[in-house]
Amino acid sequence: MQDLINDIADTMANAERRGKVADYIPELSYVDPKQFGISLATVDGKVYSAGCATTPFSIQSISKVFTLTIALGQMGDSLWSKVGREPSGDPFNSIVQLEHESGKPRNPFINAGAIAVVDAIMMGHEPKETLGEILNFVRYVADDDRICFDHAVAASEMAHRDRNASLAHFMKAFGRLDHDVDKVLGTYFHQCAIAMSCEQLAHAGLFLASDGINKPSGIRVVAPQRARRINSLMMMCGHYDASGEFAFRVGLPGKSGVGGGILAISPSHGSIAVWSPGLDSYGNSLLGTQALEMFVQRTGWSVFGHY
Ligand code: DON
């Protein structure tokens, strides 16, 4: 397995087309596009890494998997009155469906959906407490207290928040948000600005590969049914309007972020984190997707067949 992981890292290191680093959040545009990292954490406790696997990067929308897990833990199925669970087929920051669907976001992974989820988590807490809860959860599942917010990225998102502010105000106008828009956005931008390495991220995702149990510690994070449902949402919605393409090419539940990371889950096998900052036109890591495609072709670990 280590040979395969090395092979993938070598292939990606030499790739010519590397995509375009996100620049709508200026702080992300400073990241060197030549980097590539990969880490696989298996359900039997092994870790295989190559490339820049210990370099922290902005996890961005991958954080939405963790906030969804927290919200389901707090509210259970009543969360689904606030956010749907259908693919949107639209870009991650699109507003169009909100008007037709009375301000209820299609799913927890588009920006509007994640904003609704964080608004739900904030219930009964000060924003600072909510942030602490999100960070503690991520540190807990990754078993690593060094994980932090990148405050420069959060500030950059806040300074360029017009698009997300539009989504939030629009939802608020439909009575869909309970808290002050800027407080909700401040919390949302911080969750997106969590910095993690591929190794930390692969470890953090492992509970989704092992029926809800965080394998290294043996502690149950969620019930098996909840892990299965989160995986199915990742499969259907984790890559926005390219979710079908990702399922076609990779065939694993996956969640991307505009920082260039992707977390992919191979149930009963392991959790794979890849990172390369250059994005395709949908905002998903170009080389990260190629790396995962190569990984499933060589391991047969796609959920759709062993070839
Ligand atoms: O709100 C935003 O636009 C970013 N903080 C997150 C977007 C993102 O990661 C989309 N992913 N591919």
Residues whose N, C-alpha, C, O or C-beta is under 5 A from the ligand:
A	BS01	DON	Q60 S61 F92 N111 C192 S256 G257 V258 G283 N284
